[in-house]
Amino acid sequence: MPVTRRFLSRTYVTGAVVVAWIVLWVVLNGRDTLPLGGAQLTPLHNRLGEAADAIDANRNSNPLFLYFVNYIRLFLDAAVTFVQALISQPSFGRPVPLVGWLGVTGVATAIAYLYGNRKVAVLTAAGFASFGLLGLWEESMDTLALTLTAVALSLAAGIPLGIWAGLSDRFNRVVTPVLDFMQTMPTFVYLAPLTLFFLIGPASATVATMIYAVPPAIRLTAHGIRQTPPATLEAADSLGATGGQALRKVRLPLAKRTIVVGINQTIMAALSMATIAALIDAPGLGKTVLKALQTLDVGTAFNAGLAIVIMAIVLDRVTSAAGRRVETADRTGRSGGARLRRVETALTAAVAVVLVYLSYTYVWAAEFPGGADLGSYVRRGADAASMWAQDTLVTYTNGLKNVITYALLNPFEALLARSPWWLVAVVAVALALLLAGVRAAITAAVGCALLVALGLWHDSMVTLATTLVATLLVMVLGVILGVWMGRSDRADRVLRPVLDAGQTMPAFVYLVPILGLFGATRFTAIIAAVVFAAPVSVKLVAEGIRGVPHTAVEAATAGGASTWQLISKVQLPMARAGITLAASQGLIYVLSMVVVGGLVGAGALGYDVVAGFSQHQLRGKGLAAGLAIVVLGIMLDRIMRAAASRAGSSPASR
């Protein structure tokens, strides 16, 4: 009873705070909102722009750049350029790459066959052929070159660090918050700072991709090392194995399956970021999509987006099949077919070598046949479908857009952006205190102060309104689909592949069909963010529903509860911690799409960041906008995590 009373009391006080905010908003509407025009700059923005110019001016004289940063940049540029020379760009005095399309396809198919299976090999051959058929062979290989370079460097750093984290509790405690920050920080935010040190181009793109792709490799390698059964380690110790021998002979072989999963996640993260890095002049398909989005060319964007999806599917299936093969080999052993396997490997490698030789020697095997271009048909079809959808479905799309805009977005934006800044700050601190505790309230106070200091309070509130509306829609989908998945194995089998595909597709791809339906508006950015964030929220809600004890469900059923009563009175309340975590993760994923939204009419902080890339005089403002997104992300993440922790520790959630 005391717990219930405290909960009800906190609920009533929270409601009172919101009501008081609305009443004061009516009285103080439009005062002290700290608006800043698109071309207006604050002294801080000017100082940030001057600092960026100073870095550019001293790039070839400052010892930090001369003896450290410039060497890293040159190494990364050379690494990406070398892989491009192998598979995508004319090089070594040749009018074509060193290995042409037939050789690249043959090597990729051979790898898929040797480390996967026949079905994956056929999928790989078809996927690589489709790049040429779409008329995007060179762009696809540029994306693959950047992805492979970033993955190789990420694994070279991530696997050793993961082993260290798996063996050392102290290092694991140190590296975990760093990885949390790398994964929760919106991916676009660190693009601008990286260009200050590494300039635009492959080097900055590679570093940005590594920041996003390294954490899965470290986490899953550490997890695999830590999952080694104690009894197995004790047996190794009793046989006199040293620490190094135990690592090589016991821990790593047993962690192999988990490490392969980490490699899969690293590859998918790298591909996603390699396309997004087109904002900083990364080569490949992302640049094609970006240019098409800027000119609202839906057909070209769809064609390149299709190639990105195909590449994501191929890479995902190959690494997933490799993981399953490792697991099967560990379970059954390899001794039975070792000789046959060696013969099979030799024959496959020989065929791949022949194809590489042909592509090196003959133009027909080096350049994909130009007459086989199906991309023009895809572009025309996508344009026609977009026009048909806009003409035929305009009533429904406009209806949905207007409902969300006028019923949710405009009221949220008016309340946040038209309230005095000090009122919003007081309300934010009060709500954080009530929902998440003292530390979260301090975080909210510091975050609000930083947003004011950055000179972007109004834009931050507009972005926050869009983020909250998108998160609300994500949670509506998350609860509806998550409850369905959590209660039905059949629904889980149907929905999980769709959710997995949603998580593996690069963010740029979502914008293409949505842009075709809704045009360049704030609503387009919201829907893209919902599509990006919903899969993780749905999965977390489903896990929370599955985690409800069977005894509680059986007791409610025996008591005559209907399905709706069982869901609303038992499963949802007892899964409250999981649902709160789903809301937290959904909000962070939505926030990470802010800059993408800036490309399609979302405005506010996303537009400020994009404008900072393209307009030199707004460079400082773009950097400040990136910092503001980080501040919003940290503030919201800490509050939601504390609220989730409080919900999880509540007796009602057990």
Rosetta blueprint (number, residue, H / E / L):
1 M L
2 P H
3 V H
4 T H
5 R H
6 R H
7 F H
8 L H
9 S H
10 R H
11 T H
12 Y H
13 V H
14 T H
15 G H
16 A H
17 V H
18 V H
19 V H
20 A H
21 W H
22 I H
23 V H
24 L H
25 W H
26 V H
27 V H
28 L H
29 N L
30 G L
31 R L
32 D L
33 T L
34 L L
35 P L
36 L L
37 G L
38 G L
39 A L
40 Q L
41 L L
42 T L
43 P H
44 L H
45 H H
46 N H
47 R H
48 L H
49 G H
50 E H
51 A H
52 A H
53 D H
54 A H
55 I H
56 D H
57 A H
58 N L
59 R L
60 N L
61 S L
62 N L
63 P H
64 L H
65 F H
66 L H
67 Y H
68 F H
69 V H
70 N H
71 Y H
72 I H
73 R H
74 L H
75 F H
76 L H
77 D H
78 A H
79 A H
80 V H
81 T H
82 F H
83 V H
84 Q H
85 A H
86 L H
87 I H
88 S L
89 Q L
90 P L
91 S L
92 F L
93 G L
94 R L
95 P L
96 V L
97 P L
98 L L
99 V L
100 G L
101 W H
102 L H
103 G H
104 V H
105 T H
106 G H
107 V H
108 A H
109 T H
110 A H
111 I H
112 A H
113 Y H
114 L H
115 Y H
116 G L
117 N L
118 R H
119 K H
120 V H
121 A H
122 V H
123 L H
124 T H
125 A H
126 A H
127 G H
128 F H
129 A H
130 S H
131 F H
132 G H
133 L H
134 L L
135 G L
136 L L
137 W H
138 E H
139 E H
140 S H
141 M H
142 D H
143 T H
144 L H
145 A H
146 L H
147 T H
148 L H
149 T H
150 A H
151 V H
152 A H
153 L H
154 S H
155 L H
156 A H
157 A H
158 G H
159 I H
160 P H
161 L H
162 G H
163 I H
164 W H
165 A H
166 G H
167 L H
168 S L
169 D H
170 R H
171 F H
172 N H
173 R H
174 V H
175 V H
176 T H
177 P H
178 V H
179 L H
180 D H
181 F H
182 M H
183 Q H
184 T H
185 M L
186 P L
187 T L
188 F L
189 V L
190 Y L
191 L H
192 A H
193 P H
194 L H
195 T H
196 L H
197 F H
198 F H
199 L L
200 I L
201 G L
202 P H
203 A H
204 S H
205 A H
206 T H
207 V H
208 A H
209 T H
210 M H
211 I H
212 Y H
213 A H
214 V H
215 P H
216 P H
217 A H
218 I H
219 R H
220 L H
221 T H
222 A H
223 H H
224 G H
225 I H
226 R H
227 Q L
228 T L
229 P L
230 P H
231 A H
232 T H
233 L H
234 E H
235 A H
236 A H
237 D H
238 S H
239 L L
240 G L
241 A L
242 T L
243 G H
244 G H
245 Q H
246 A H
247 L H
248 R H
249 K H
250 V H
251 R H
252 L H
253 P H
254 L H
255 A H
256 K H
257 R H
258 T H
259 I H
260 V H
261 V H
262 G H
263 I H
264 N H
265 Q H
266 T H
267 I H
268 M H
269 A H
270 A H
271 L H
272 S H
273 M H
274 A H
275 T H
276 I H
277 A H
278 A H
279 L H
280 I H
281 D L
282 A L
283 P L
284 G L
285 L H
286 G H
287 K H
288 T H
289 V H
290 L H
291 K H
292 A H
293 L H
294 Q H
295 T L
296 L L
297 D L
298 V H
299 G H
300 T H
301 A H
302 F H
303 N H
304 A H
305 G H
306 L H
307 A H
308 I H
309 V H
310 I H
311 M H
312 A H
313 I H
314 V H
315 L H
316 D H
317 R H
318 V H
319 T H
320 S H
321 A H
322 A H
323 G H
324 R H
325 R H
326 V H
327 E H
328 T H
329 A H
330 D H
331 R H
332 T H
333 G L
334 R L
335 S L
336 G L
337 G L
338 A H
339 R H
340 L H
341 R H
342 R H
343 V H
344 E H
345 T H
346 A H
347 L H
348 T H
349 A H
350 A H
351 V H
352 A H
353 V H
354 V H
355 L H
356 V H
357 Y H
358 L H
359 S H
360 Y H
361 T H
362 Y L
363 V H
364 W H
365 A H
366 A H
367 E L
368 F L
369 P L
370 G H
371 G H
372 A H
373 D L
374 L L
375 G H
376 S H
377 Y H
378 V H
379 R H
380 R H
381 G H
382 A H
383 D H
384 A H
385 A H
386 S H
387 M H
388 W H
389 A H
390 Q H
391 D H
392 T H
393 L L
394 V H
395 T H
396 Y H
397 T H
398 N H
399 G H
400 L H
401 K H
402 N H
403 V H
404 I H
405 T H
406 Y H
407 A H
408 L H
409 L H
410 N H
411 P H
412 F H
413 E H
414 A H
415 L H
416 L H
417 A H
418 R L
419 S L
420 P L
421 W H
422 W H
423 L H
424 V H
425 A H
426 V H
427 V H
428 A H
429 V H
430 A H
431 L H
432 A H
433 L H
434 L H
435 L H
436 A H
437 G L
438 V H
439 R H
440 A H
441 A H
442 I H
443 T H
444 A H
445 A H
446 V H
447 G H
448 C H
449 A H
450 L H
451 L H
452 V H
453 A H
454 L L
455 G L
456 L L
457 W H
458 H H
459 D H
460 S H
461 M H
462 V H
463 T H
464 L H
465 A H
466 T H
467 T H
468 L H
469 V H
470 A H
471 T H
472 L H
473 L H
474 V H
475 M H
476 V H
477 L H
478 G H
479 V H
480 I H
481 L H
482 G H
483 V H
484 W H
485 M H
486 G H
487 R H
488 S L
489 D H
490 R H
491 A H
492 D H
493 R H
494 V H
495 L H
496 R H
497 P H
498 V H
499 L H
500 D H
501 A H
502 G H
503 Q H
504 T H
505 M L
506 P L
507 A H
508 F H
509 V H
510 Y H
511 L H
512 V H
513 P H
514 I H
515 L H
516 G H
517 L H
518 F H
519 G L
520 A L
521 T L
522 R H
523 F H
524 T H
525 A H
526 I H
527 I H
528 A H
529 A H
530 V H
531 V H
532 F H
533 A H
534 A H
535 P H
536 V H
537 S H
538 V H
539 K H
540 L H
541 V H
542 A H
543 E H
544 G H
545 I H
546 R H
547 G L
548 V L
549 P L
550 H H
551 T H
552 A H
553 V H
554 E H
555 A H
556 A H
557 T H
558 A H
559 G L
560 G L
561 A L
562 S L
563 T H
564 W H
565 Q H
566 L H
567 I H
568 S H
569 K H
570 V H
571 Q H
572 L H
573 P H
574 M H
575 A L
576 R H
577 A H
578 G H
579 I H
580 T H
581 L H
582 A H
583 A H
584 S H
585 Q H
586 G H
587 L H
588 I H
589 Y H
590 V H
591 L H
592 S L
593 M L
594 V H
595 V H
596 V H
597 G H
598 G H
599 L L
600 V L
601 G L
602 A L
603 G L
604 A H
605 L H
606 G H
607 Y H
608 D H
609 V H
610 V H
611 A H
612 G H
613 F H
614 S H
615 Q L
616 H H
617 Q H
618 L H
619 R H
620 G H
621 K H
622 G H
623 L H
624 A H
625 A H
626 G H
627 L H
628 A H
629 I H
630 V H
631 V H
632 L H
633 G H
634 I H
635 M H
636 L H
637 D H
638 R H
639 I H
640 M H
641 R H
642 A H
643 A H
644 A H
645 S H
646 R H
647 A H
648 G H
649 S H
650 S L
651 P H
652 A H
653 S H
654 R L
